[in-house]
Amino acid sequence: MKPVDTSQCLCHILVCVNRRQDSPLPSCAGADADAEPVFETFRSWLTDRNLLARIWLTRTQCMGWCHVDGTTVAFYPADELEPIWYRAVNKEDCHTLIERHLKPLIRSTPQS
């Protein structure tokens, strides 16, 4: 086992892309949810700015809120004690989340 060096990570974003099979419960990647477009919007924004090594982006399975409101996104900023979670996220919300959580991180941190 080896520890992971997280010293360059500004934030870790988790996007639930869970799709329930044969279940009446909704899921983040279900028919009325935007899980993949949300993930791809974040990935495109990070890739365009060469930030994937500094802001980590991970697809996840169920994080426990799919059954309530659809696509769940969690931000784990390196300098915060508590993670920030959102439910019912759609592709249009990504711009607001980028402005609120990601742009301040890259403005205040020198690029390596």
N, CA, C and O atoms as CSV, one atom per row, in Angstrom:
chain,resi,resn,atom,element,x,y,z
A,1,MET,N,N,0.857,-1.175,0.000
A,1,MET,CA,C,0.000,0.000,0.000
A,1,MET,C,C,0.899,1.234,0.000
A,1,MET,O,O,1.906,1.287,0.706
A,2,LYS,N,N,0.511,2.230,-0.811
A,2,LYS,CA,C,1.264,3.478,-0.890
A,2,LYS,C,C,0.298,4.645,-0.719
A,2,LYS,O,O,-0.773,4.657,-1.325
A,3,PRO,N,N,0.664,5.615,0.092
A,3,PRO,CA,C,-0.188,6.799,0.211
A,3,PRO,C,C,-0.143,7.621,-1.079
A,3,PRO,O,O,0.861,7.625,-1.791
A,4,VAL,N,N,-1.226,8.305,-1.362
A,4,VAL,CA,C,-1.322,9.156,-2.552
A,4,VAL,C,C,-0.886,10.565,-2.171
A,4,VAL,O,O,-1.318,11.096,-1.148
A,5,ASP,N,N,-0.035,11.168,-2.989
A,5,ASP,CA,C,0.384,12.550,-2.764
A,5,ASP,C,C,-0.732,13.477,-3.239
A,5,ASP,O,O,-0.979,13.594,-4.439
A,6,THR,N,N,-1.388,14.118,-2.318
A,6,THR,CA,C,-2.490,15.020,-2.649
A,6,THR,C,C,-2.091,16.483,-2.534
A,6,THR,O,O,-2.950,17.364,-2.560
A,7,SER,N,N,-0.802,16.747,-2.407
A,7,SER,CA,C,-0.345,18.118,-2.156
A,7,SER,C,C,-0.682,19.086,-3.289
A,7,SER,O,O,-0.818,20.284,-3.042
A,8,GLN,N,N,-0.818,18.606,-4.507
A,8,GLN,CA,C,-1.144,19.484,-5.639
A,8,GLN,C,C,-2.633,19.558,-5.929
A,8,GLN,O,O,-3.062,20.339,-6.780
A,9,CYS,N,N,-3.423,18.756,-5.233
A,9,CYS,CA,C,-4.869,18.719,-5.475
A,9,CYS,C,C,-5.558,19.889,-4.777
A,9,CYS,O,O,-5.447,20.057,-3.563
A,10,LEU,N,N,-6.262,20.684,-5.554
A,10,LEU,CA,C,-7.016,21.816,-5.012
A,10,LEU,C,C,-8.416,21.392,-4.573
A,10,LEU,O,O,-8.982,21.959,-3.638
A,11,CYS,N,N,-8.966,20.391,-5.259
A,11,CYS,CA,C,-10.336,19.975,-4.995
A,11,CYS,C,C,-10.566,18.627,-5.669
A,11,CYS,O,O,-9.959,18.322,-6.696
A,12,HIS,N,N,-11.440,17.833,-5.084
A,12,HIS,CA,C,-11.846,16.578,-5.698
A,12,HIS,C,C,-13.352,16.662,-5.905
A,12,HIS,O,O,-14.104,16.892,-4.958
A,13,ILE,N,N,-13.787,16.476,-7.145
A,13,ILE,CA,C,-15.208,16.525,-7.490
A,13,ILE,C,C,-15.679,15.102,-7.758
A,13,ILE,O,O,-15.072,14.371,-8.540
A,14,LEU,N,N,-16.762,14.723,-7.104
A,14,LEU,CA,C,-17.374,13.418,-7.313
A,14,LEU,C,C,-18.730,13.628,-7.973
A,14,LEU,O,O,-19.548,14.408,-7.486
A,15,VAL,N,N,-18.968,12.934,-9.078
A,15,VAL,CA,C,-20.247,13.034,-9.787
A,15,VAL,C,C,-20.852,11.633,-9.858
A,15,VAL,O,O,-20.258,10.720,-10.431
A,16,CYS,N,N,-22.020,11.476,-9.278
A,16,CYS,CA,C,-22.691,10.181,-9.331
A,16,CYS,C,C,-23.259,9.961,-10.727
A,16,CYS,O,O,-24.009,10.786,-11.249
A,17,VAL,N,N,-22.890,8.838,-11.315
A,17,VAL,CA,C,-23.422,8.453,-12.624
A,17,VAL,C,C,-24.150,7.107,-12.521
A,17,VAL,O,O,-24.243,6.358,-13.493
A,18,ASN,N,N,-24.653,6.827,-11.339
A,18,ASN,CA,C,-25.349,5.571,-11.079
A,18,ASN,C,C,-26.613,5.454,-11.934
A,18,ASN,O,O,-27.388,6.402,-12.060
A,19,ARG,N,N,-26.797,4.278,-12.510
A,19,ARG,CA,C,-28.013,3.967,-13.267
A,19,ARG,C,C,-28.569,2.672,-12.700
A,19,ARG,O,O,-27.987,1.601,-12.873
A,20,ARG,N,N,-29.698,2.784,-12.025
A,20,ARG,CA,C,-30.323,1.593,-11.439
A,20,ARG,C,C,-30.992,0.779,-12.546
A,20,ARG,O,O,-31.678,1.324,-13.411
A,21,GLN,N,N,-30.782,-0.500,-12.500
A,21,GLN,CA,C,-31.414,-1.421,-13.434
A,21,GLN,C,C,-32.584,-2.116,-12.725
A,21,GLN,O,O,-32.453,-2.530,-11.573
A,22,ASP,N,N,-33.677,-2.238,-13.384
A,22,ASP,CA,C,-34.826,-2.978,-12.850
A,22,ASP,C,C,-35.259,-2.490,-11.474
A,22,ASP,O,O,-35.518,-3.289,-10.574
A,23,SER,N,N,-35.333,-1.181,-11.320
A,23,SER,CA,C,-35.762,-0.614,-10.040
A,23,SER,C,C,-36.707,0.551,-10.315
A,23,SER,O,O,-36.495,1.309,-11.262
A,24,PRO,N,N,-37.738,0.699,-9.503
A,24,PRO,CA,C,-38.639,1.837,-9.681
A,24,PRO,C,C,-38.041,3.139,-9.128
A,24,PRO,O,O,-38.572,4.220,-9.379
A,25,LEU,N,N,-36.942,3.035,-8.380
A,25,LEU,CA,C,-36.324,4.224,-7.810
A,25,LEU,C,C,-35.566,5.003,-8.882
A,25,LEU,O,O,-34.967,4.402,-9.773
A,26,PRO,N,N,-35.584,6.337,-8.804
A,26,PRO,CA,C,-34.799,7.131,-9.750
A,26,PRO,C,C,-33.303,6.966,-9.484
A,26,PRO,O,O,-32.901,6.478,-8.427
A,27,SER,N,N,-32.501,7.370,-10.438
A,27,SER,CA,C,-31.047,7.337,-10.252
A,27,SER,C,C,-30.425,8.528,-10.969
A,27,SER,O,O,-31.053,9.158,-11.821
A,28,CYS,N,N,-29.183,8.825,-10.610
A,28,CYS,CA,C,-28.510,10.011,-11.148
A,28,CYS,C,C,-28.348,9.980,-12.661
A,28,CYS,O,O,-28.348,11.030,-13.304
A,29,ALA,N,N,-28.213,8.801,-13.232
A,29,ALA,CA,C,-28.085,8.680,-14.683
A,29,ALA,C,C,-29.361,8.133,-15.304
A,29,ALA,O,O,-29.338,7.591,-16.409
A,30,GLY,N,N,-30.453,8.273,-14.605
A,30,GLY,CA,C,-31.737,7.785,-15.104
A,30,GLY,C,C,-32.302,8.680,-16.194
A,30,GLY,O,O,-31.651,9.627,-16.634
A,31,ALA,N,N,-33.487,8.380,-16.615
A,31,ALA,CA,C,-34.124,9.059,-17.746
A,31,ALA,C,C,-34.262,10.563,-17.560
A,31,ALA,O,O,-34.109,11.315,-18.523
A,32,ASP,N,N,-34.544,11.013,-16.360
A,32,ASP,CA,C,-34.758,12.441,-16.128
A,32,ASP,C,C,-33.549,13.130,-15.512
A,32,ASP,O,O,-33.672,14.253,-15.023
A,33,ALA,N,N,-32.390,12.492,-15.521
A,33,ALA,CA,C,-31.212,13.050,-14.863
A,33,ALA,C,C,-30.121,13.368,-15.879
A,33,ALA,O,O,-30.111,12.843,-16.993
A,34,ASP,N,N,-29.213,14.234,-15.472
A,34,ASP,CA,C,-28.150,14.747,-16.351
A,34,ASP,C,C,-26.760,14.281,-15.943
A,34,ASP,O,O,-25.793,15.005,-16.180
A,35,ALA,N,N,-26.620,13.118,-15.348
A,35,ALA,CA,C,-25.332,12.720,-14.776
A,35,ALA,C,C,-24.172,12.779,-15.774
A,35,ALA,O,O,-23.159,13.418,-15.490
A,36,GLU,N,N,-24.293,12.141,-16.910
A,36,GLU,CA,C,-23.182,12.145,-17.874
A,36,GLU,C,C,-22.908,13.545,-18.430
A,36,GLU,O,O,-21.744,13.939,-18.500
A,37,PRO,N,N,-23.933,14.317,-18.831
A,37,PRO,CA,C,-23.647,15.684,-19.273
A,37,PRO,C,C,-23.001,16.548,-18.182
A,37,PRO,O,O,-22.157,17.392,-18.483
A,38,VAL,N,N,-23.384,16.346,-16.938
A,38,VAL,CA,C,-22.758,17.089,-15.830
A,38,VAL,C,C,-21.284,16.706,-15.745
A,38,VAL,O,O,-20.417,17.579,-15.696
A,39,PHE,N,N,-20.996,15.403,-15.726
A,39,PHE,CA,C,-19.613,14.949,-15.660
A,39,PHE,C,C,-18.798,15.498,-16.827
A,39,PHE,O,O,-17.694,16.007,-16.634
A,40,GLU,N,N,-19.348,15.393,-18.038
A,40,GLU,CA,C,-18.622,15.846,-19.235
A,40,GLU,C,C,-18.408,17.363,-19.239
A,40,GLU,O,O,-17.387,17.839,-19.736
A,41,THR,N,N,-19.347,18.115,-18.697
A,41,THR,CA,C,-19.180,19.570,-18.623
A,41,THR,C,C,-18.012,19.922,-17.714
A,41,THR,O,O,-17.180,20.759,-18.065
A,42,PHE,N,N,-17.944,19.287,-16.546
A,42,PHE,CA,C,-16.807,19.525,-15.652
A,42,PHE,C,C,-15.502,19.080,-16.305
A,42,PHE,O,O,-14.502,19.796,-16.250
A,43,ARG,N,N,-15.512,17.901,-16.922
A,43,ARG,CA,C,-14.284,17.398,-17.538
A,43,ARG,C,C,-13.808,18.309,-18.659
A,43,ARG,O,O,-12.612,18.582,-18.761
A,44,SER,N,N,-14.711,18.780,-19.491
A,44,SER,CA,C,-14.320,19.689,-20.579
A,44,SER,C,C,-13.725,20.974,-20.036
A,44,SER,O,O,-12.702,21.450,-20.530
A,45,TRP,N,N,-14.365,21.538,-19.018
A,45,TRP,CA,C,-13.871,22.787,-18.432
A,45,TRP,C,C,-12.477,22.592,-17.850
A,45,TRP,O,O,-11.595,23.427,-18.057
A,46,LEU,N,N,-12.273,21.503,-17.129
A,46,LEU,CA,C,-10.963,21.219,-16.529
A,46,LEU,C,C,-9.911,20.914,-17.594
A,46,LEU,O,O,-8.779,21.388,-17.501
A,47,THR,N,N,-10.277,20.132,-18.596
A,47,THR,CA,C,-9.348,19.775,-19.665
A,47,THR,C,C,-8.913,21.011,-20.448
A,47,THR,O,O,-7.730,21.172,-20.749
A,48,ASP,N,N,-9.859,21.877,-20.776
A,48,ASP,CA,C,-9.548,23.098,-21.533
A,48,ASP,C,C,-8.555,23.991,-20.807
A,48,ASP,O,O,-7.847,24.774,-21.440
A,49,ARG,N,N,-8.496,23.882,-19.493
A,49,ARG,CA,C,-7.614,24.717,-18.679
A,49,ARG,C,C,-6.424,23.938,-18.121
A,49,ARG,O,O,-5.668,24.448,-17.294
A,50,ASN,N,N,-6.269,22.700,-18.584
A,50,ASN,CA,C,-5.171,21.846,-18.144
A,50,ASN,C,C,-5.140,21.705,-16.612
A,50,ASN,O,O,-4.082,21.808,-15.992
A,51,LEU,N,N,-6.310,21.469,-16.022
A,51,LEU,CA,C,-6.427,21.419,-14.567
A,51,LEU,C,C,-6.713,20.027,-14.004
A,51,LEU,O,O,-6.899,19.896,-12.794
A,52,LEU,N,N,-6.755,18.997,-14.824
A,52,LEU,CA,C,-7.120,17.670,-14.321
A,52,LEU,C,C,-6.138,17.128,-13.279
A,52,LEU,O,O,-6.512,16.272,-12.477
A,53,ALA,N,N,-4.904,17.605,-13.274
A,53,ALA,CA,C,-3.947,17.163,-12.249
A,53,ALA,C,C,-4.127,17.925,-10.938
A,53,ALA,O,O,-3.672,17.474,-9.887
A,54,ARG,N,N,-4.790,19.081,-11.001
A,54,ARG,CA,C,-4.969,19.918,-9.805
A,54,ARG,C,C,-6.370,19.802,-9.217
A,54,ARG,O,O,-6.549,19.917,-8.005
A,55,ILE,N,N,-7.358,19.574,-10.072
A,55,ILE,CA,C,-8.745,19.386,-9.624
A,55,ILE,C,C,-9.167,18.017,-10.131
A,55,ILE,O,O,-9.354,17.809,-11.329
A,56,TRP,N,N,-9.311,17.102,-9.206
A,56,TRP,CA,C,-9.607,15.719,-9.567
A,56,TRP,C,C,-11.096,15.548,-9.783
A,56,TRP,O,O,-11.911,16.118,-9.058
A,57,LEU,N,N,-11.446,14.758,-10.786
A,57,LEU,CA,C,-12.836,14.517,-11.153
A,57,LEU,C,C,-13.056,13.009,-11.235
A,57,LEU,O,O,-12.335,12.306,-11.943
A,58,THR,N,N,-14.056,12.519,-10.506
A,58,THR,CA,C,-14.298,11.085,-10.433
A,58,THR,C,C,-15.771,10.771,-10.641
A,58,THR,O,O,-16.647,11.392,-10.039
A,59,ARG,N,N,-16.028,9.787,-11.511
A,59,ARG,CA,C,-17.377,9.219,-11.635
A,59,ARG,C,C,-17.585,8.290,-10.449
A,59,ARG,O,O,-16.678,7.542,-10.085
A,60,THR,N,N,-18.756,8.326,-9.847
A,60,THR,CA,C,-19.056,7.409,-8.751
A,60,THR,C,C,-20.355,6.672,-9.036
A,60,THR,O,O,-21.106,7.012,-9.950
A,61,GLN,N,N,-20.587,5.678,-8.245
A,61,GLN,CA,C,-21.892,5.034,-8.200
A,61,GLN,C,C,-22.692,5.759,-7.121
A,61,GLN,O,O,-22.315,6.858,-6.717
A,62,CYS,N,N,-23.755,5.186,-6.659
A,62,CYS,CA,C,-24.676,5.874,-5.758
A,62,CYS,C,C,-23.974,6.440,-4.521
A,62,CYS,O,O,-23.238,5.741,-3.826
A,63,MET,N,N,-24.224,7.718,-4.273
A,63,MET,CA,C,-23.715,8.381,-3.074
A,63,MET,C,C,-24.841,8.601,-2.066
A,63,MET,O,O,-24.664,9.311,-1.077
A,64,GLY,N,N,-25.989,7.995,-2.317
A,64,GLY,CA,C,-27.049,7.997,-1.340
A,64,GLY,C,C,-28.211,8.941,-1.578
A,64,GLY,O,O,-29.183,8.909,-0.824
A,65,TRP,N,N,-28.143,9.787,-2.611
A,65,TRP,CA,C,-29.214,10.758,-2.844
A,65,TRP,C,C,-29.942,10.568,-4.154
A,65,TRP,O,O,-30.892,11.301,-4.426
A,66,CYS,N,N,-29.544,9.628,-4.969
A,66,CYS,CA,C,-30.201,9.395,-6.273
A,66,CYS,C,C,-31.712,9.256,-6.116
A,66,CYS,O,O,-32.488,9.813,-6.892
A,67,HIS,N,N,-32.102,8.513,-5.110
A,67,HIS,CA,C,-33.515,8.186,-4.943
A,67,HIS,C,C,-34.356,9.392,-4.566
A,67,HIS,O,O,-35.585,9.315,-4.568
A,68,VAL,N,N,-33.707,10.511,-4.242
A,68,VAL,CA,C,-34.436,11.712,-3.829
A,68,VAL,C,C,-34.570,12.703,-4.974
A,68,VAL,O,O,-35.684,13.082,-5.335
A,69,ASP,N,N,-33.462,13.124,-5.544
A,69,ASP,CA,C,-33.485,14.242,-6.483
A,69,ASP,C,C,-32.671,14.080,-7.754
A,69,ASP,O,O,-32.584,15.037,-8.523
A,70,GLY,N,N,-32.092,12.975,-8.012
A,70,GLY,CA,C,-31.291,12.873,-9.228
A,70,GLY,C,C,-29.831,13.227,-9.008
A,70,GLY,O,O,-29.322,13.069,-7.898
A,71,THR,N,N,-29.150,13.702,-10.037
A,71,THR,CA,C,-27.694,13.804,-10.063
A,71,THR,C,C,-27.111,14.499,-8.834
A,71,THR,O,O,-27.472,15.626,-8.494
A,72,THR,N,N,-26.201,13.783,-8.186
A,72,THR,CA,C,-25.528,14.268,-6.988
A,72,THR,C,C,-24.085,14.598,-7.331
A,72,THR,O,O,-23.410,13.832,-8.018
A,73,VAL,N,N,-23.611,15.754,-6.846
A,73,VAL,CA,C,-22.234,16.189,-7.046
A,73,VAL,C,C,-21.683,16.605,-5.684
A,73,VAL,O,O,-22.346,17.309,-4.922
A,74,ALA,N,N,-20.463,16.159,-5.390
A,74,ALA,CA,C,-19.805,16.538,-4.137
A,74,ALA,C,C,-18.458,17.169,-4.453
A,74,ALA,O,O,-17.705,16.665,-5.286
A,75,PHE,N,N,-18.165,18.264,-3.789
A,75,PHE,CA,C,-16.876,18.948,-3.898
A,75,PHE,C,C,-16.137,18.747,-2.579
A,75,PHE,O,O,-16.685,18.993,-1.505
A,76,TYR,N,N,-14.903,18.302,-2.671
A,76,TYR,CA,C,-14.041,18.167,-1.504
A,76,TYR,C,C,-12.848,19.104,-1.699
A,76,TYR,O,O,-11.784,18.676,-2.146
A,77,PRO,N,N,-13.029,20.386,-1.363
A,77,PRO,CA,C,-11.918,21.326,-1.503
A,77,PRO,C,C,-10.808,20.996,-0.499
A,77,PRO,O,O,-11.085,20.634,0.645
A,78,ALA,N,N,-9.565,21.121,-0.932
A,78,ALA,CA,C,-8.426,20.754,-0.097
A,78,ALA,C,C,-8.337,21.600,1.171
A,78,ALA,O,O,-7.861,21.117,2.198
A,79,ASP,N,N,-8.782,22.844,1.117
A,79,ASP,CA,C,-8.621,23.733,2.270
A,79,ASP,C,C,-9.879,23.852,3.132
A,79,ASP,O,O,-9.922,24.684,4.038
A,80,GLU,N,N,-10.887,23.049,2.871
A,80,GLU,CA,C,-12.137,23.097,3.635
A,80,GLU,C,C,-12.212,21.879,4.539
A,80,GLU,O,O,-11.715,20.806,4.198
A,81,LEU,N,N,-12.832,22.052,5.680
A,81,LEU,CA,C,-13.007,20.928,6.590
A,81,LEU,C,C,-14.179,20.041,6.189
A,81,LEU,O,O,-14.156,18.831,6.412
A,82,GLU,N,N,-15.188,20.641,5.606
A,82,GLU,CA,C,-16.393,19.899,5.242
A,82,GLU,C,C,-16.573,19.883,3.724
A,82,GLU,O,O,-16.337,20.890,3.057
A,83,PRO,N,N,-16.986,18.750,3.188
A,83,PRO,CA,C,-17.304,18.708,1.756
A,83,PRO,C,C,-18.590,19.484,1.475
A,83,PRO,O,O,-19.373,19.766,2.382
A,84,ILE,N,N,-18.788,19.819,0.213
A,84,ILE,CA,C,-19.978,20.557,-0.222
A,84,ILE,C,C,-20.729,19.652,-1.193
A,84,ILE,O,O,-20.182,19.240,-2.216
A,85,TRP,N,N,-21.976,19.346,-0.872
A,85,TRP,CA,C,-22.774,18.427,-1.681
A,85,TRP,C,C,-23.951,19.156,-2.299
A,85,TRP,O,O,-24.521,20.070,-1.704
A,86,TYR,N,N,-24.312,18.726,-3.529
A,86,TYR,CA,C,-25.497,19.247,-4.219
A,86,TYR,C,C,-26.300,18.079,-4.755
A,86,TYR,O,O,-25.744,17.064,-5.174
A,87,ARG,N,N,-27.611,18.235,-4.737
A,87,ARG,CA,C,-28.525,17.261,-5.327
A,87,ARG,C,C,-29.250,17.925,-6.483
A,87,ARG,O,O,-29.284,19.151,-6.588
A,88,ALA,N,N,-29.821,17.117,-7.336
A,88,ALA,CA,C,-30.621,17.601,-8.470
A,88,ALA,C,C,-29.829,18.529,-9.380
A,88,ALA,O,O,-30.365,19.518,-9.879
A,89,VAL,N,N,-28.564,18.214,-9.597
A,89,VAL,CA,C,-27.704,19.025,-10.464
A,89,VAL,C,C,-27.989,18.680,-11.918
A,89,VAL,O,O,-28.121,17.510,-12.276
A,90,ASN,N,N,-28.083,19.706,-12.749
A,90,ASN,CA,C,-28.215,19.474,-14.183
A,90,ASN,C,C,-27.088,20.212,-14.900
A,90,ASN,O,O,-26.330,20.955,-14.278
A,91,LYS,N,N,-26.985,20.005,-16.195
A,91,LYS,CA,C,-25.878,20.581,-16.967
A,91,LYS,C,C,-25.841,22.103,-16.842
A,91,LYS,O,O,-24.760,22.691,-16.794
A,92,GLU,N,N,-26.994,22.737,-16.790
A,92,GLU,CA,C,-27.055,24.192,-16.688
A,92,GLU,C,C,-26.500,24.685,-15.347
A,92,GLU,O,O,-26.028,25.819,-15.262
A,93,ASP,N,N,-26.546,23.867,-14.312
A,93,ASP,CA,C,-26.020,24.244,-12.998
A,93,ASP,C,C,-24.495,24.258,-12.960
A,93,ASP,O,O,-23.907,24.897,-12.088
A,94,CYS,N,N,-23.857,23.572,-13.882
A,94,CYS,CA,C,-22.397,23.451,-13.852
A,94,CYS,C,C,-21.699,24.803,-13.886
A,94,CYS,O,O,-20.708,24.998,-13.182
A,95,HIS,N,N,-22.194,25.742,-14.688
A,95,HIS,CA,C,-21.562,27.061,-14.760
A,95,HIS,C,C,-21.564,27.731,-13.383
A,95,HIS,O,O,-20.554,28.295,-12.962
A,96,THR,N,N,-22.690,27.667,-12.694
A,96,THR,CA,C,-22.786,28.257,-11.353
A,96,THR,C,C,-21.815,27.579,-10.397
A,96,THR,O,O,-21.150,28.253,-9.610
A,97,LEU,N,N,-21.727,26.255,-10.454
A,97,LEU,CA,C,-20.828,25.525,-9.569
A,97,LEU,C,C,-19.365,25.823,-9.876
A,97,LEU,O,O,-18.545,25.915,-8.963
A,98,ILE,N,N,-19.039,25.972,-11.141
A,98,ILE,CA,C,-17.676,26.335,-11.536
A,98,ILE,C,C,-17.335,27.725,-11.003
A,98,ILE,O,O,-16.258,27.932,-10.442
A,99,GLU,N,N,-18.245,28.666,-11.177
A,99,GLU,CA,C,-18.017,30.029,-10.673
A,99,GLU,C,C,-17.866,30.041,-9.152
A,99,GLU,O,O,-17.001,30.731,-8.612
A,100,ARG,N,N,-18.700,29.284,-8.479
A,100,ARG,CA,C,-18.750,29.288,-7.017
A,100,ARG,C,C,-17.572,28.544,-6.382
A,100,ARG,O,O,-17.031,28.994,-5.372
A,101,HIS,N,N,-17.170,27.407,-6.969
A,101,HIS,CA,C,-16.206,26.548,-6.291
A,101,HIS,C,C,-14.857,26.389,-6.981
A,101,HIS,O,O,-13.846,26.219,-6.298
A,102,LEU,N,N,-14.807,26.438,-8.295
A,102,LEU,CA,C,-13.555,26.149,-8.979
A,102,LEU,C,C,-12.761,27.397,-9.345
A,102,LEU,O,O,-11.555,27.457,-9.104
A,103,LYS,N,N,-13.421,28.383,-9.918
A,103,LYS,CA,C,-12.684,29.597,-10.302
A,103,LYS,C,C,-11.982,30.263,-9.126
A,103,LYS,O,O,-10.843,30.702,-9.280
A,104,PRO,N,N,-12.611,30.357,-7.961
A,104,PRO,CA,C,-11.877,30.947,-6.830
A,104,PRO,C,C,-10.616,30.155,-6.458
A,104,PRO,O,O,-9.628,30.744,-6.019
A,105,LEU,N,N,-10.641,28.850,-6.626
A,105,LEU,CA,C,-9.471,28.038,-6.316
A,105,LEU,C,C,-8.302,28.337,-7.250
A,105,LEU,O,O,-7.156,28.439,-6.811
A,106,ILE,N,N,-8.600,28.476,-8.537
A,106,ILE,CA,C,-7.510,28.689,-9.488
A,106,ILE,C,C,-7.043,30.141,-9.508
A,106,ILE,O,O,-5.908,30.420,-9.896
A,107,ARG,N,N,-7.902,31.065,-9.096
A,107,ARG,CA,C,-7.472,32.473,-8.992
A,107,ARG,C,C,-6.521,32.689,-7.829
A,107,ARG,O,O,-5.603,33.505,-7.910
A,108,SER,N,N,-6.746,31.954,-6.746
A,108,SER,CA,C,-5.970,32.182,-5.529
A,108,SER,C,C,-4.754,31.284,-5.382
A,108,SER,O,O,-4.021,31.391,-4.398
A,109,THR,N,N,-4.529,30.398,-6.349
A,109,THR,CA,C,-3.434,29.443,-6.250
A,109,THR,C,C,-2.516,29.579,-7.448
A,109,THR,O,O,-2.979,29.551,-8.589
A,110,PRO,N,N,-1.200,29.727,-7.205
A,110,PRO,CA,C,-0.274,29.765,-8.339
A,110,PRO,C,C,-0.278,28.438,-9.093
A,110,PRO,O,O,-0.300,27.372,-8.476
A,111,GLN,N,N,-0.257,28.499,-10.419
A,111,GLN,CA,C,-0.235,27.297,-11.243
A,111,GLN,C,C,1.181,26.728,-11.266
A,111,GLN,O,O,2.157,27.475,-11.344
A,112,SER,N,N,1.286,25.397,-11.197
A,112,SER,CA,C,2.596,24.742,-11.241
A,112,SER,C,C,2.868,24.236,-12.637
A,112,SER,O,O,3.922,23.652,-12.888
